Amino acid sequence: MTDKDTSDSRLMQLLQGEEDTAGGALTLLYLRYAPRVRELAQCILHDYDEACDVAHDVFMSLWQHRNVLEGVASPSAYLFRMTRNAVLNRLKHRRIVDDYALQPFDTTSPYDPVETFSTREMVAMIRATVAGMPPLRRKIFLMSRSKGMTYQQIAEAVGVSHKTVQYHIGIALKELRKVLSFVVLFL
């Protein structure tokens, strides 16, 4: 089977046949259409590597679903639709990842995945450090930082002296500075 003398409709028929002829048909379809699939994906995604992944996924899906291609008259239209759907799925995935990622503290700077990863790491370390504090220190620290209470208000609410509140917040901040200094070393 050569590329020049085989029509698209014949390739689709062969793709549905025995595995040995189907493999050859897929190869010819790939050689004929993969560059167009890649170009379309890259035009929308603006990422060559991701466009190559889309092309791979499209032809892999074509192979996996070759038994249900009976009504497909135009491989180019079918591959265009598959490519469009694959690209839309990737864009949806990007949006979901962006929606759930922590935003950098400086919202004027462009989105930087390394910065976001670092921010996520720092937040996780802060939460772990606060969770590991003795209960009274954690309660005092969270009342101060999360609820914005003054030392005097915390002292009255918890039933301890102003100096005790000051002591616990000082120790909590020392612990956090120590942990964050280790995190900064890895950035």
Disulfide bonds with the S-S distance in Angstrom:
none
